[in-house]
């Protein structure tokens, strides 16, 4: 098994050496020439597609690093905005954005390293085992025509001039074979580690990306909070406040009719009592929309079960949480599930929904699956995009699998820690 692994690694080393020499040298040369022609204007047109080819070449190497040696190399590239300007102006803008990305220049440096040091390491991963086989081939008699034609033949540090020295070469070849069995996979991995030093984002780039992400999620959180406050204000103004004003006017009329028309006053009192009950129900619904009492008292699992009971669909809930997350995280998860259930009831044509809530590897993981028609997406302006923005505030992610015809599976992951269950009041 180890020998087979070494042979595969040797073949891959040869492939990488060829790719590093042919691919990296070609792309490096073309890109340098294209950059040199930018002041003349021609480079502005040729640089973006060449940089796209360089990134594709680098991404292919990232893929091989992960598959062949388990070396993970994250993507460092800044996201490019969609092309909104056509013609030369759009090309110039795209070229400028690409050149401002620090990862572009690190890719250029990687091409230079890949066609030098990367090629050497890949060749070392390849040559050890074939070189060991050469020692045995010499001992089988091939040393004679070589020595007769060219004189002394050096195999490693052994001058091969006779059968006895050829036998020593065979012994040395055994050493190279043993070394190759153990060192070839290590050298292949070393090739990818050299590449990772230049293809992976630097701590500064990671920090900049993190700051950008936090800035965007903060803006989203502020916008969401402002919209929520406007909704609460509108609900209070149009609902409970209007009922309380009407109830106050009714009570004023009752006071005036108490002596003149007791029967009418009694009727108005009954109406005011009914209006107060409706206002109280609306206030409770409003409070439940801000932060459901069952969520604060019983936790996310029981709150989701209570939510499922109010849905017109058949909802099965599997919740296994050994503790409580922070209140903002629980609230975000609860309203995300609520939005997903609402979408399933209104738009998917589903009859059944399955919800799984658990905590694993430092993250709250939620899966909501329905048997509806599928086709759901987080396009801008949809309810799912709002859920995505809400989760982004907590570094959460939302993944959607919704082929046309269904089923739809939405997975939510929010990094968090669980504390001991809070005592109920």
Secondary structure, DSSP 8 states (H G I E B T S, - for coil): -HHHHHHHHHHHHHHHHHHIIIIIHHHHHHHHHHHHTGGGTHHHHHHHHHHHHHHHHHHHHHHHHHHHH---------------S-HHHHHHHHHHHHHH-HHHHHHHHHHHHIIIIIHHHHHHHHHHHHHHHHHHHIIIIIHHHHHHHHS-EEETTEEE-SHHHHHHHHHHHHHHHHHHHHHHHHHHHHHHHHHHHHHS--HHHHHHHHHHHHHHHHHHHHHHHHHHHHHHHHHIIIIIHHHHHHHHHHHHHHHHHTTT-HHHHHHHHHHHHHHHHHHHHHHHHHHHHHH-HHHHHH-HHHHHHHHHHTSSSEEEEEEE-SSB--HHHHHHHHHHHHHHHHHIIIII--SEEEEEEEEETTEEEEEEEE-S-------TTSHHHHHHHHHHTTT-EEEEEE-TT--EEEEEEEE---B------
